[in-house]
Amino acid sequence: MSNISNKLQQHNQLPDSLFIRSCSDQNNSVLPGIRCSPPLALAPMVGLSHSALRILILEIGGVGLFFSEMLSVARLPIENEIVSPLLCRTPAETPFFYQIFTGPDQDIVPAVERLHLLNAQGIDLNLGCPAPVLRKQGAGSFMPSEGVQKTVAALRAATHLPISAKIRLGRELNEDKLISFCKMLVDEGIDLLTVHGRLQGEKFCRRARWDWIGKVKSAVHIPVIANGGIFSVDDARKCLEQSGADGLMLGRGAVCKPWLFADIAKSLYKYNVSTKIQVKDVYFRFTELLQERFLPERRLGRLKQFTHYYAGNFTFGHHLAAKVQNSKTLKEAVEAAADFFVSSPYH
Ligand SMILES: Cc1cc2nc3c(=O)[nH]c(=O)nc-3n(C[C@H](O)[C@H](O)[C@H](O)COP(=O)(O)O)c2cc1C
């Protein structure tokens, strides 16, 4: 019997929240831990996981946990949280894990102190990102195993907050290596693991291996969140079936359909959220939020990046993406989008 069927049988439905506790709080005396209700997280995504998208998704409903886009440990102490699109955040955007990336020899303490001041509920270490910009520093997926061990130990020593790591499945499919890597993370004090079900070099078009996330879930005693290739309620259900994970993380699917959290929360976790939305209204609300949250020069680039994914909702969405891409101002982009919505029904 699959893990999800087991859980359904025992509880009559899936557990509707996920509790994350810091292992540095053994006596349960300092920190209450955090509850993610429902156990659905917005993925860290450069240029996309920012305050405007988070508020949009909160307004629609169904999200239980946020991750920032990856933040450089070197830059964090000098970043201005009032104007920086990377850091600006409202109190409603919670629970919130800031994601950091670092090379193995960087001092992480100043960055962690900054995150404490920013009222982080948790800190996530990026160990999966294969972006070339991280190669030079030996960060993300380029960090050697000894460096990872040292960095996680330093992070554990620097904070009582829950700490998490986001990983891929490894450089090649090797169950022993994957499990011993994950156990090392847990031994060093990681409280939550997010597993993106692809190998390091694999492109996003390749199917995510949700069953391999299940191998991690079976081997560790901490919560595991499954990530990769969830674009519908059906994907979410299958991913939970195959992985037995404690929660799901949505990336591109949530940008294309900011209401996907609500759909999944309602269908799988029996949350009472309305899933009646107007696709064009969601887009215009997003443009308003960009204006409320960011300085003028920070808005258009983020709208273009969002539209690249949002256009996937329409048969001729590439026309929308091209019109917005070619716009010189936010006003021009919004007008182009309005024209497009009149002529193109949502499919
Ligand atoms: C534009 C973009 C930016 C991303 N930035 C990050 C990042 O900052 N940190 C990270 O750990 N993963 C990053 N990712 C990977 C996502 O968090 C996620 O693992 C990946 O998109 C697979 O999930 P999905 O299929 O739901 O999109 C990024 C992905 C995209 C598409």
The ligand as an SDF file (V2000), in Angstrom:
LIG
                    3D

 31 33  0  0  0  0  0  0  0  0999 V2000
   13.4230   31.1110  -12.4380 C   0  0  0  0  0  0  0  0  0  0  0  0
   13.8180   30.1060  -11.3850 C   0  0  0  0  0  0  0  0  0  0  0  0
   14.6170   30.5080  -10.3320 C   0  0  0  0  0  0  0  0  0  0  0  0
   14.9880   29.5940   -9.3400 C   0  0  0  0  0  0  0  0  0  0  0  0
   15.7140   30.0170   -8.2750 N   0  0  0  0  0  0  0  0  0  0  0  0
   16.0070   29.1470   -7.2710 C   0  0  0  0  0  0  0  0  0  0  0  0
   16.6250   29.6050   -6.0690 C   0  0  0  0  0  0  0  0  0  0  0  0
   16.8730   30.8060   -5.8660 O   0  0  0  0  0  0  0  0  0  0  0  0
   16.9150   28.6660   -5.1240 N   0  0  0  0  0  0  0  0  0  0  0  0
   16.6250   27.3300   -5.2870 C   0  0  0  0  0  0  0  0  0  0  0  0
   16.9060   26.5330   -4.4040 O   0  0  0  0  0  0  0  0  0  0  0  0
   15.9870   26.8990   -6.3950 N   0  0  0  0  0  0  0  0  0  0  0  0
   15.6620   27.7740   -7.3660 C   0  0  0  0  0  0  0  0  0  0  0  0
   14.9480   27.3420   -8.4400 N   0  0  0  0  0  0  0  0  0  0  0  0
   14.4680   25.9390   -8.4720 C   0  0  0  0  0  0  0  0  0  0  0  0
   13.0480   25.8710   -7.8540 C   0  0  0  0  0  0  0  0  0  0  0  0
   13.0570   26.2100   -6.4930 O   0  0  0  0  0  0  0  0  0  0  0  0
   12.4750   24.4510   -8.0110 C   0  0  0  0  0  0  0  0  0  0  0  0
   13.3140   23.5500   -7.3420 O   0  0  0  0  0  0  0  0  0  0  0  0
   12.3590   24.0340   -9.4710 C   0  0  0  0  0  0  0  0  0  0  0  0
   11.7800   25.0660  -10.2330 O   0  0  0  0  0  0  0  0  0  0  0  0
   11.5430   22.7550   -9.6200 C   0  0  0  0  0  0  0  0  0  0  0  0
   10.2480   22.9460   -9.0940 O   0  0  0  0  0  0  0  0  0  0  0  0
    8.9820   23.2080  -10.0870 P   0  0  0  0  0  0  0  0  0  0  0  0
    8.9780   22.0930  -11.0760 O   0  0  0  0  0  0  0  0  0  0  0  0
    7.7940   23.2160   -9.1670 O   0  0  0  0  0  0  0  0  0  0  0  0
    9.2350   24.5200  -10.7610 O   0  0  0  0  0  0  0  0  0  0  0  0
   14.5820   28.2350   -9.4300 C   0  0  0  0  0  0  0  0  0  0  0  0
   13.7700   27.8500  -10.5030 C   0  0  0  0  0  0  0  0  0  0  0  0
   13.3810   28.7640  -11.4600 C   0  0  0  0  0  0  0  0  0  0  0  0
   12.4760   28.3030  -12.5770 C   0  0  0  0  0  0  0  0  0  0  0  0
  1  2  1  0
  2  3  1  0
  2 30  2  0
  3  4  2  0
  4  5  1  0
  4 28  1  0
  5  6  2  0
  6  7  1  0
  6 13  1  0
  7  8  2  0
  7  9  1  0
  9 10  1  0
 10 11  2  0
 10 12  1  0
 12 13  2  0
 13 14  1  0
 14 15  1  0
 14 28  1  0
 15 16  1  0
 16 17  1  0
 16 18  1  0
 18 19  1  0
 18 20  1  0
 20 21  1  0
 20 22  1  0
 22 23  1  0
 23 24  1  0
 24 25  2  0
 24 26  1  0
 24 27  1  0
 28 29  2  0
 29 30  1  0
 30 31  1  0
M  END
$$$$
